[in-house]
Each structure stands twice: as C-alpha cells, then as structure tokens.
Amino acid sequence: MSAPQELPVLSTLTEVARLLDEHRGLYVRWSKGPVADLADTSGTDDLTGVPMPGLSASPLDIEEWWEDRPVELWVARRLYDYAHLPHDKGPGVRPWVLRGREPERGPDNEPLVADVEPLRGIADEVIDAARAEVARQERAWVTLRRGGR
C-alpha cells in the first residue's frame, strides 16, 4: 500500500459522485488518513482487540436497486451514516476514498479492505452538504452511531 503525503481533496458531493461514475470498487474510510494507516495494513476490532485482515471501510458503489436516483443523494447517505466518527474517534479523523480488495468482513459486517490504494480526501464541506441533503429528505434519518450504556 502506498500513498502520497497529501491526497487530492473532493470538495463537493458532485465531485464524489463523478468519481463513483468513473470507478467501481471504491470505499470510504474514516481515520487519521492513509499515511497513518500505512504503518499497519490491518485493523483491530475495537471491542475485542482482535486483529482483522484489512482496514474497515464502507462501500461507495451504487447498488442496482438505486436505479436512476441522484448519485449525490447516494453519496450523501453513505457519508452521513458515519459522520459521527470524527467526534467519537477523536481529533484528526477524516473521511478518505480508497480502492482495494475485500478479503473478508468485520464484526459489524463492514468490508475489510486490503491492498489499499488511497485516492482522494473528502473536505468538511462535503460532509456539511451530506448533512443538509439528508435533512431535506421527507423521512427523518440518523447516523449509525451506537448508543452507549
């Protein structure tokens, strides 16, 4: 796995949507970035500490059932669902887009991605736009944040 020190940054939902139109097999990862992740190409289960054979990430590929709905809304939902992670995991945690191989699934059924190729960073403005897009929908929606005890 290799990455430049700084990734080109996507600044709008449209830019992320365009990237999805151009490529399949993309994921978003929320972490301190590819440089920090390069040191250890496997993740660890937060509950048990067990090493996992890849980095946890969320798939970005558009599913067929989405049909001809706006790609920007798909992107907004995929990003919004995990927008709580910078708050939960601490300073410096940001979303970035990668491509890789999915050898297995993690304990939350998330893809574990190996042979990672970092592609783009995602600007804060994109996350703000994702929140706004989700808020415009007719149904209320919340992030996938787990409730504590």
C-alpha positions, 0 to 999 in steps of 0.5 A, a space after each residue: 500500500 502506498 500513498 502520497 503525503 497529501 491526497 487530492 481533496 473532493 470538495 463537493 458531493 458532485 465531485 464524489 459522485 463523478 468519481 463513483 461514475 468513473 470507478 467501481 470498487 471504491 470505499 470510504 474510510 474514516 481515520 487519521 488518513 492513509 499515511 497513518 494507516 500505512 504503518 499497519 495494513 490491518 485493523 483491530 476490532 475495537 471491542 475485542 482487540 482482535 486483529 482483522 485482515 484489512 482496514 474497515 471501510 464502507 462501500 461507495 458503489 451504487 447498488 442496482 436497486 438505486 436505479 436512476 436516483 441522484 448519485 449525490 443523494 447516494 453519496 450523501 447517505 453513505 457519508 452521513 451514516 458515519 459522520 459521527 466518527 470524527 467526534 467519537 474517534 477523536 481529533 484528526 479523523 477524516 473521511 478518505 476514498 480508497 480502492 482495494 480488495 475485500 478479503 473478508 468482513 468485520 464484526 459489524 459486517 463492514 468490508 475489510 479492505 486490503 491492498 489499499 490504494 488511497 485516492 482522494 480526501 473528502 473536505 468538511 464541506 462535503 460532509 456539511 452538504 451530506 448533512 443538509 441533503 439528508 435533512 431535506 429528505 421527507 423521512 427523518 434519518 440518523 447516523 449509525 452511531 451506537 448508543 452507549 450504556 
